[in-house]
Amino acid sequence: MNLTPPIRLALGASRLLVGLLFIVSGLIKCNDITGFSYKLVEYFNVFEDHFGLPAAPFVATAVFQAGFIAVIETVMGLFLLLGILARPTAHALLYLIVFFTFLTGYSWLTNSVTDCGCFGDALKLTPFQSFVKDLILLVFIGLIFRYRGAIRPLLPPQPSLVAGSAGALLFLGYTLYCWHYEPVIDFRPACVGCDLHRNTTEADAEGVVRLPDYVPFAETCGQDEFKGQTLLILIKDLESLDPDDLATVRRVAEEAAQLRIAVMAGTATPSARVRELKAQLQLPFCVHVTDQTMLKTMLRKHPGYLLLREGLVVGKWPATAPPRASDLAARLGHS
């Protein structure tokens, strides 16, 4: 297909813009597919409420779907930049952007989902901003689709295959690593280096409190977690706590206490059961009942551990990589 210079330039610019945007957006999702799955669940519940579609089967596999979408998005961006499988990639991009445009347009018109989750916690877009973004992308992808036959690979066939396969495996490996542990790049308000006290009490430059549902542990435990050094143990549900995880929680709490670190736990277990379970599980620390969404925002893998020094998060560990006494001491600067 012979293209005029202006069309060739527009096609090249469209490939570069769309390819990079899909890779960036996809990698942000790969970095935190658990968080992305929460957004998918929101959409599933909206579809059930508005159209009667059963949400339960989709909710049960939300994390798998989130991972699949994230990896496919990054792979399509890479393939577009490299010119690999140009025709199938152009078709997939067009179908995807048409679906996303409908989704964000419906969210905007009904105000049913206030953030599309396109860029995770890294960049929050309003429904209208998301819809406009997808309309613009639709124009660029439409151009790519129209002239898909003119797209040529940047590399010879064998290097293209190696580059595409290696990229797909790297994206998949990164996704699985972040899912098993915690996001490598943490955009959440309880990230290491974040001032948790400020993020739960003060508005940012845009007038938004980043973690507005946070209820201070001091209300239950009588000790301010933002003073001195404190280890917060986050346990989403005490009743489903695995025996191995329970043993680890006790071990970490004991080691923290030996380092003179105040230990408190937060859980979404109903308060009526907490006292009984605390005694039954022999938990040697105060247990504070708080909001489940807030707990999931602070840390994806439960039980998890958040180490504070004067309200600043200096350490963060998921259930899959709990801290040792040496880790706690190092984060606090103890010799």
PERARA-V297025 format. One record per residue. N is the residue number from 1. RES is the residue in one letter. SS is DSSP state (A for helix, B for strand, O for the rest). PHI is phi in degrees with one decimal (NA if undefined). D_CENTER is the distance of its C-alpha to the mean C-alpha in Angstrom with 2 decimals. Layout:
BEGIN
[[N;RES;SS;PHI;D_CENTER] [N;RES;SS;PHI;D_CENTER]]
END
This chain:
BEGIN
[[1;M;O;NA;42.00] [2;N;O;-88.8;43.53] [3;L;O;-113.6;41.51] [4;T;O;-70.8;42.88] [5;P;A;-53.5;41.57] [6;P;A;-62.2;39.70] [7;I;A;-68.1;37.95] [8;R;A;-62.0;37.18] [9;L;A;-65.7;35.69] [10;A;A;-64.3;33.63] [11;L;A;-66.3;32.38] [12;G;A;-63.3;31.44] [13;A;A;-65.5;29.64] [14;S;A;-65.1;27.74] [15;R;A;-61.2;26.69] [16;L;A;-65.1;25.54] [17;L;A;-64.8;23.60] [18;V;A;-66.9;21.96] [19;G;A;-61.1;21.33] [20;L;A;-65.2;19.66] [21;L;A;-64.3;17.55] [22;F;A;-68.1;16.36] [23;I;A;-66.9;15.68] [24;V;A;-63.5;13.72] [25;S;A;-62.1;11.70] [26;G;A;-66.1;11.30] [27;L;A;-66.3;10.44] [28;I;A;-62.7;7.56] [29;K;A;-69.9;6.29] [30;C;A;-58.4;7.89] [31;N;A;-63.3;6.32] [32;D;O;-152.5;3.07] [33;I;A;-70.8;5.26] [34;T;A;-64.5;5.47] [35;G;A;-63.8;3.38] [36;F;A;-65.6;5.24] [37;S;A;-64.7;8.01] [38;Y;A;-61.7;8.54] [39;K;A;-68.2;9.38] [40;L;A;-61.6;11.58] [41;V;A;-61.1;13.25] [42;E;A;-57.7;14.18] [43;Y;A;-65.0;15.88] [44;F;A;-59.8;17.57] [45;N;A;-67.4;18.99] [46;V;A;-64.8;20.24] [47;F;A;-62.7;21.94] [48;E;A;-67.5;23.54] [49;D;A;-68.7;24.82] [50;H;A;-90.9;26.04] [51;F;A;-120.6;27.20] [52;G;O;78.4;27.71] [53;L;O;-76.1;25.43] [54;P;O;-65.3;24.52] [55;A;O;-86.0;20.86] [56;A;A;-52.4;21.18] [57;P;A;-62.1;21.44] [58;F;A;-78.3;18.31] [59;V;A;-61.7;16.27] [60;A;A;-63.0;17.52] [61;T;O;-116.1;16.04] [62;A;A;-61.4;12.80] [63;V;A;-66.3;10.68] [64;F;A;-62.1;13.45] [65;Q;A;-62.6;13.52] [66;A;A;-60.6;9.88] [67;G;A;-64.6;10.72] [68;F;A;-62.5;14.08] [69;I;A;-61.5;13.22] [70;A;A;-62.4;10.94] [71;V;A;-67.1;13.81] [72;I;A;-60.9;16.50] [73;E;A;-62.5;15.33] [74;T;A;-67.4;15.48] [75;V;A;-64.3;18.70] [76;M;A;-62.7;20.30] [77;G;A;-62.4;19.78] [78;L;A;-64.7;21.36] [79;F;A;-61.4;24.12] [80;L;A;-65.3;24.94] [81;L;A;-64.9;25.40] [82;L;A;-84.2;27.49] [83;G;O;75.2;29.38] [84;I;O;-87.7;28.76] [85;L;O;47.1;29.57] [86;A;A;-58.0;29.95] [87;R;A;-66.8;31.19] [88;P;A;-60.1;28.64] [89;T;A;-64.2;25.80] [90;A;A;-63.3;27.35] [91;H;A;-62.5;27.73] [92;A;A;-62.6;24.13] [93;L;A;-62.1;22.92] [94;L;A;-65.0;25.37] [95;Y;A;-60.2;24.49] [96;L;A;-66.4;20.75] [97;I;A;-72.1;21.38] [98;V;A;-65.0;23.97] [99;F;A;-65.5;21.66] [100;F;A;-64.4;18.88] [101;T;A;-64.8;21.73] [102;F;A;-61.9;23.03] [103;L;A;-63.7;19.71] [104;T;A;-71.1;19.09] [105;G;A;-65.2;22.85] [106;Y;A;-67.1;23.01] [107;S;A;-62.2;20.20] [108;W;A;-68.4;22.21] [109;L;A;-67.6;25.54] [110;T;A;-100.5;24.62] [111;N;O;54.6;21.99] [112;S;O;-85.1;20.31] [113;V;O;-129.2;16.64] [114;T;O;-82.9;16.31] [115;D;O;-148.5;13.23] [116;C;O;-71.2;12.65] [117;G;O;78.2;8.96] [118;C;O;-58.3;10.63] [119;F;B;-121.7;9.15] [120;G;O;55.0;5.83] [121;D;O;-84.9;6.71] [122;A;O;-72.4;9.09] [123;L;B;-149.5;11.57] [124;K;O;-92.1;12.34] [125;L;O;-115.3;15.07] [126;T;O;-71.8;17.60] [127;P;A;-54.8;18.66] [128;F;A;-67.2;21.74] [129;Q;A;-62.2;20.12] [130;S;A;-64.4;17.87] [131;F;A;-64.9;21.11] [132;V;A;-63.2;23.12] [133;K;A;-57.8;20.67] [134;D;A;-70.5;20.96] [135;L;A;-63.6;24.73] [136;I;A;-65.6;25.09] [137;L;A;-62.3;23.17] [138;L;A;-60.5;25.43] [139;V;A;-65.3;28.43] [140;F;A;-65.2;27.35] [141;I;A;-70.2;26.34] [142;G;A;-60.2;29.57] [143;L;A;-65.6;31.50] [144;I;A;-61.3;29.86] [145;F;A;-65.1;30.72] [146;R;A;-61.9;34.25] [147;Y;O;-112.5;35.02] [148;R;A;-60.9;33.02] [149;G;A;-69.3;36.33] [150;A;A;-93.7;36.82] [151;I;O;-78.1;33.66] [152;R;O;-117.2;34.77] [153;P;O;-62.0;32.89] [154;L;O;-74.4;32.65] [155;L;O;-121.7;33.67] [156;P;O;-59.8;36.28] [157;P;A;-52.0;35.29] [158;Q;A;-67.5;34.85] [159;P;A;-60.7;32.76] [160;S;A;-62.4;30.62] [161;L;A;-62.5;30.04] [162;V;A;-64.4;29.21] [163;A;A;-64.6;26.81] [164;G;A;-65.1;25.01] [165;S;A;-66.8;24.84] [166;A;A;-63.5;23.76] [167;G;A;-62.7;20.94] [168;A;A;-62.7;19.71] [169;L;A;-66.9;20.00] [170;L;A;-64.3;18.19] [171;F;A;-62.3;15.16] [172;L;A;-64.9;15.35] [173;G;A;-62.9;15.95] [174;Y;A;-63.6;13.09] [175;T;A;-61.6;10.69] [176;L;A;-65.8;12.68] [177;Y;A;-63.4;12.81] [178;C;A;-66.1;9.17] [179;W;A;-69.3;9.07] [180;H;A;-70.9;12.39] [181;Y;O;-107.3;11.80] [182;E;O;-140.1;8.87] [183;P;O;-52.3;6.89] [184;V;O;-65.9;10.15] [185;I;O;-106.1;9.56] [186;D;O;-103.6;8.31] [187;F;O;-97.2;8.37] [188;R;O;-83.8;8.48] [189;P;O;-70.9;12.11] [190;A;O;-113.2;12.75] [191;C;O;-74.4;12.17] [192;V;O;-63.4;15.24] [193;G;O;99.0;17.77] [194;C;O;-80.9;16.69] [195;D;B;-90.2;19.51] [196;L;A;-63.7;18.29] [197;H;A;-60.6;21.68] [198;R;A;-65.7;21.52] [199;N;A;-71.3;18.01] [200;T;A;-105.5;19.27] [201;T;A;-127.8;22.73] [202;E;O;-113.5;23.11] [203;A;O;-79.3;22.16] [204;D;O;-82.7;20.82] [205;A;O;-62.5;22.78] [206;E;O;-93.7;21.73] [207;G;O;78.3;22.91] [208;V;O;-115.5;19.60] [209;V;O;-83.6;18.87] [210;R;O;-68.3;15.21] [211;L;O;-130.7;15.29] [212;P;O;-70.8;18.33] [213;D;O;-89.5;18.43] [214;Y;O;-71.4;18.89] [215;V;O;-108.0;22.35] [216;P;O;-54.4;23.98] [217;F;O;-62.8;24.78] [218;A;A;-60.5;28.24] [219;E;A;-64.5;29.10] [220;T;A;-100.9;29.27] [221;C;A;-92.2;29.96] [222;G;O;71.8;32.32] [223;Q;O;-136.2;30.86] [224;D;O;-74.3;28.71] [225;E;O;-70.3;25.54] [226;F;O;-93.8;25.46] [227;K;O;-112.2;28.89] [228;G;O;71.1;29.59] [229;Q;B;-113.9;27.28] [230;T;B;-137.3;25.19] [231;L;B;-107.7;23.01] [232;L;B;-96.8;20.73] [233;I;B;-100.8;20.13] [234;L;B;-100.2;17.41] [235;I;B;-127.6;18.52] [236;K;O;-57.9;17.06] [237;D;O;-142.8;20.34] [238;L;A;-63.5;23.50] [239;E;A;-68.6;25.36] [240;S;A;-103.0;23.23] [241;L;O;-67.8;23.04] [242;D;O;-66.4;24.04] [243;P;A;-54.8;27.29] [244;D;A;-65.9;25.95] [245;D;A;-65.5;23.01] [246;L;A;-61.0;25.65] [247;A;A;-62.3;27.86] [248;T;A;-67.4;25.14] [249;V;A;-58.8;24.36] [250;R;A;-62.3;28.11] [251;R;A;-62.3;28.54] [252;V;A;-64.6;25.86] [253;A;A;-62.9;27.28] [254;E;A;-65.2;30.79] [255;E;A;-67.0;30.06] [256;A;A;-65.1;28.37] [257;A;A;-62.2;31.43] [258;Q;A;-65.1;33.74] [259;L;O;-91.0;32.13] [260;R;O;60.8;32.80] [261;I;O;-102.0;29.18] [262;A;B;-67.5;28.84] [263;V;B;-116.9;26.73] [264;M;B;-139.7;25.16] [265;A;B;-120.0;22.85] [266;G;B;-120.0;20.67] [267;T;B;-145.3;20.40] [268;A;O;-100.0;20.03] [269;T;O;-62.0;23.16] [270;P;O;-52.4;25.92] [271;S;A;-58.5;28.17] [272;A;A;-62.8;31.22] [273;R;A;-100.8;30.10] [274;V;A;-62.5;28.75] [275;R;A;-60.0;32.22] [276;E;A;-63.2;33.44] [277;L;A;-69.9;30.43] [278;K;A;-60.9;30.53] [279;A;A;-71.4;34.14] [280;Q;A;-64.3;33.67] [281;L;O;-88.8;30.92] [282;Q;O;55.2;32.84] [283;L;O;-87.9;30.02] [284;P;O;-88.5;31.65] [285;F;O;-155.7;29.56] [286;C;B;-71.1;28.91] [287;V;B;-116.4;26.35] [288;H;B;-107.8;24.85] [289;V;B;-87.5;23.67] [290;T;O;-144.2;20.73] [291;D;O;-77.5;18.20] [292;Q;A;-65.4;15.80] [293;T;A;-61.2;13.09] [294;M;A;-63.4;13.56] [295;L;A;-62.7;13.44] [296;K;A;-69.4;10.11] [297;T;A;-70.7;8.76] [298;M;A;-68.5;10.72] [299;L;O;-154.3;9.90] [300;R;O;-81.1;8.26] [301;K;O;-99.0;11.53] [302;H;O;-114.9;14.69] [303;P;O;-69.7;17.23] [304;G;B;-132.1;15.80] [305;Y;B;-134.1;17.66] [306;L;B;-125.5;17.45] [307;L;B;-100.8;20.54] [308;L;B;-114.1;21.90] [309;R;B;-131.1;24.93] [310;E;O;53.7;26.36] [311;G;O;86.8;23.03] [312;L;B;-90.5;21.27] [313;V;B;-76.8;18.45] [314;V;B;-109.7;20.12] [315;G;B;-157.7;18.46] [316;K;B;-151.9;15.44] [317;W;B;-136.3;15.66] [318;P;O;-85.9;14.07] [319;A;A;-59.8;16.59] [320;T;A;-78.8;16.75] [321;A;A;-148.8;18.03] [322;P;O;-66.4;19.90] [323;P;O;-79.8;21.95] [324;R;O;-100.6;25.68] [325;A;A;-58.0;28.19] [326;S;A;-64.4;28.43] [327;D;A;-67.0;24.72] [328;L;A;-63.0;25.10] [329;A;A;-63.5;28.36] [330;A;A;-64.4;27.14] [331;R;A;-68.4;24.28] [332;L;O;-92.6;26.93] [333;G;O;79.2;29.47] [334;H;O;-80.0;31.89] [335;S;O;-83.3;34.38]]
END
